[in-house]
Amino acid sequence: DKVASALLLGDKSGLDQEVKKAFSGTGTMHVLAVSGLHVCIIYFILQTLTVFLLRVKYGKWVQSLVIIFFLWIYAFVTGLCP
């Protein structure tokens, strides 16, 4: 869905003008921009998915590196927008 893509990746190019007007009219257009909240949500999802790594030796370090790696990938996918 184009709205889901806009919410997750910040790509508003595929949205219809009606949808853009609806978000703008309700004052929620900022939700479609990638923000720190989006990064936090991705972080917590990754942390939950990699909790099994804590059972191995140096698991906390491995988990941290995996999460940082995927957060950088997310940043590149979203266009490294500030």
N, C-alpha and C positions, 0 to 999 in steps of 0.2 A: 504494500500500500504506500502511496506517495506521502501521506501524512506521517506514517511511521518512519519513513526514510528521513523526512524533514525533522522529526523529533529526535531521532537517534544520530543522524549525521549532519544536521544543520543545512541540508540541501533543499532550498525552497524553490528551485527552478522548475520542478515538476508539478507544483501546486497550481490549481485553477485560480483565477482571479476571485471567484466567489469564496473559496476557502480562505484565501489571503485576507479578503475583506471581513470574513467572519472572525478570524483571529484578531485582526486589527481593531475591529469594532468592539470586541469584548475586552481589549487591552491585554491579550495574552500572546501577542506576536513574539515577545521575548522568549517564550517557551520553545520556539522553533530554532533559536540560536543555540549553538553549543556553548555550554557554560561550565563553571566549576561544579555545579550540581550534577551535570551529566557525567563528568569525570568521576565524581564521588560514587555515583550509581554503578558505573562500570567497574570501579575499584572494588566495591563491596561484592559485586557479582563474581569478579575474579578471585577475590579472597575466599569466598564460599566454595568456589569450584576447585581451589588448590589447597584446601584445608588438609587433605590427605598427605601433603608434602611435609607437614609438621612431624610426622612419625619417623622420618628418616634423619640420619645424622646431618647436621647443618641445614635442616629443613626450613627453618625460619629464613635463612639467607637465600636458599633456592626459591622459596615462595616469593620473597621480595623481588628477586631478579626476574622471575617469570611475570609477576604483576607489572613491574616497570617496563619490561619488554613489550607486553601487550598494550599498556597505556601509550607507549610511543607509537605503536602501530595505529592505535585509535586516533592519536593526534595527527599522524600523516594522512589517514583516510579522511579525516574531517578537514584537511587542508591547512593544518597548523595555524588556524586562526586564533588570534589572541583573545 
